[in-house]
Amino acid sequence: MRILHTMIRSGNLERSIAFYTEIMGMKLLRQKDYPKGEFTNAFLGYGDESEQAALELTYNWGVESYDMGTGFGHIALEVDDVYEATAQIKAKGGKIIRDAGPMNAGTRIIAFVEDPDGYQIELIGKG
């Protein structure tokens, strides 16, 4: 078994795709409209889905926002250098909600970014 993808809902698919490709460096792997269901799925990632997990964005036509709820935590991405990654994200207009630094009660370097729909992305340094 392996993780295939994580799905989150988007209130504006074009804006979300731009964020994940232009700011977070992912590639749009595939996208499909489902007219009978009135939704669109877009899959993004850092590599081929046969080898890596992907992020699925689901846009339900006509729905512009969602309540985050209390169950969802965050998406985690490993980066070579958290300080450098946050600097690049800031330079591209991304929103950093926790600057790079040691995690609470630990030494691992982390940071948090927020996507256009309010989902949190944790950046975790290698090691």
LINNOR-V706526 format. One record per backbone hydrogen bond with DSSP energy under -0.5 kcal/mol. CO is the residue of the C=O (numbers start at 1). NH is the residue of the N-H. E is the energy in kcal/mol with one decimal. If there is no record, write none. Layout:
BEGIN
co->CO nh->NH e->E
co->CO nh->NH e->E
END
This chain:
BEGIN
co->4 nh->54 e->-2.2
co->6 nh->56 e->-3.3
co->8 nh->58 e->-2.3
co->12 nh->16 e->-2.3
co->13 nh->17 e->-2.9
co->14 nh->18 e->-2.3
co->15 nh->19 e->-2.1
co->16 nh->20 e->-2.6
co->17 nh->21 e->-2.2
co->18 nh->22 e->-2.7
co->18 nh->23 e->-0.7
co->19 nh->23 e->-1.7
co->19 nh->24 e->-1.9
co->20 nh->26 e->-3.0
co->21 nh->25 e->-0.5
co->27 nh->29 e->-0.8
co->27 nh->45 e->-1.8
co->30 nh->43 e->-3.2
co->32 nh->41 e->-2.5
co->34 nh->37 e->-0.8
co->34 nh->38 e->-1.3
co->34 nh->39 e->-1.3
co->38 nh->61 e->-1.9
co->39 nh->34 e->-3.0
co->40 nh->59 e->-2.9
co->41 nh->32 e->-2.7
co->42 nh->57 e->-3.4
co->43 nh->29 e->-2.8
co->43 nh->30 e->-1.5
co->44 nh->55 e->-3.1
co->45 nh->27 e->-3.0
co->48 nh->51 e->-2.1
co->48 nh->52 e->-2.2
co->54 nh->6 e->-1.8
co->54 nh->56 e->-0.5
co->55 nh->44 e->-2.7
co->55 nh->57 e->-0.6
co->56 nh->8 e->-2.6
co->56 nh->58 e->-0.5
co->57 nh->42 e->-2.3
co->57 nh->59 e->-0.5
co->58 nh->10 e->-2.6
co->58 nh->60 e->-0.6
co->59 nh->40 e->-2.2
co->59 nh->61 e->-0.7
co->60 nh->63 e->-2.5
co->62 nh->64 e->-0.7
co->68 nh->72 e->-0.5
co->75 nh->122 e->-3.4
co->77 nh->124 e->-2.7
co->79 nh->126 e->-1.4
co->81 nh->85 e->-2.6
co->82 nh->86 e->-2.5
co->83 nh->87 e->-1.8
co->84 nh->88 e->-2.3
co->85 nh->89 e->-2.4
co->86 nh->90 e->-2.6
co->87 nh->91 e->-2.2
co->88 nh->92 e->-1.4
co->89 nh->94 e->-3.1
co->90 nh->93 e->-1.7
co->94 nh->96 e->-0.7
co->95 nh->97 e->-0.6
co->95 nh->114 e->-2.4
co->98 nh->112 e->-2.1
co->101 nh->110 e->-2.8
co->103 nh->106 e->-1.8
co->108 nh->103 e->-2.4
co->109 nh->125 e->-2.5
co->110 nh->101 e->-1.8
co->111 nh->123 e->-2.9
co->112 nh->97 e->-2.3
co->112 nh->98 e->-1.6
co->113 nh->121 e->-3.0
co->114 nh->95 e->-0.7
co->115 nh->118 e->-2.1
co->119 nh->115 e->-2.7
co->120 nh->75 e->-2.3
co->121 nh->113 e->-2.8
co->122 nh->77 e->-3.0
co->122 nh->124 e->-0.5
co->123 nh->111 e->-1.4
co->124 nh->79 e->-2.5
END
